[in-house]
Amino acid sequence: MTARIYCPTKNAMQSGMKNAHKWILEYIAEKGQSLDPLMGWSSSSDMDGQISLRFASKAEAVSYAKRNAIAYEVTEPKVRKIKLKAYADVFAYRG
């Protein structure tokens, strides 16, 4: 079973980057989800898909995967380009 190590993106409702530097290790589902005929809920027989471990750094997550002989793949986060603006630029006329 393969695990995915990634840094989650920040919520669209957030302006700060407080919790955006944590790394998550979660297993990639081997089987797809099935639909329950009675209730219509989606279910899966793969219990490892429910496991999600949080780490403070990428190195900790990778060392955990190596220690426990878990095959893993690391997804690097995209780098944000910050455009510095003055507050007056919000009201500037660009005609």
RATA-V301474 format. One record per residue. RES is the residue in one small letter. SS is DSSP state (A for helix, B for strand, O for the rest). NEAR is the number of other ideal C-beta (glycine too) atoms within 8 Angstrom. D_CENTER is the distance of its C-alpha to the mean C-alpha in whole Angstrom. Layout:
RES	SS	NEAR	D_CENTER
RES	SS	NEAR	D_CENTER
//
This chain:
m	O	8	18
t	B	9	15
a	B	13	12
r	B	11	9
i	B	14	8
y	B	9	5
c	B	12	5
p	O	7	3
t	O	6	6
k	O	9	9
n	O	5	11
a	O	4	14
m	O	3	16
q	O	8	16
s	O	2	18
g	O	5	17
m	O	7	14
k	O	5	15
n	O	6	11
a	O	9	9
h	O	5	10
k	O	10	9
w	B	13	7
i	B	13	6
l	B	14	9
e	B	10	9
y	B	10	12
i	O	8	12
a	O	10	15
e	O	5	18
k	O	7	20
g	O	5	20
q	O	8	20
s	B	8	24
l	B	8	25
d	O	9	27
p	O	4	31
l	O	4	32
m	O	4	29
g	O	6	27
w	O	6	24
s	B	7	22
s	B	8	22
s	O	10	21
s	O	6	23
d	O	8	20
m	A	5	19
d	A	8	17
g	A	9	14
q	A	5	14
i	O	7	13
s	B	7	10
l	B	9	11
r	B	6	10
f	B	12	12
a	O	5	13
s	O	7	13
k	A	10	12
a	A	6	16
e	A	10	16
a	A	15	13
v	A	11	15
s	A	8	18
y	A	12	17
a	A	13	17
k	A	8	20
r	A	6	22
n	O	6	21
a	O	4	22
i	O	11	18
a	B	7	18
y	B	12	14
e	B	8	13
v	B	8	11
t	B	8	9
e	O	5	10
p	O	7	9
k	O	4	12
v	O	4	14
r	O	4	16
k	O	4	19
i	O	4	21
k	O	4	24
l	O	3	27
k	O	6	29
a	O	4	32
y	A	5	32
a	A	6	35
d	A	7	34
v	A	6	32
f	A	4	36
a	O	6	37
y	O	3	39
r	O	3	38
g	O	2	41
//
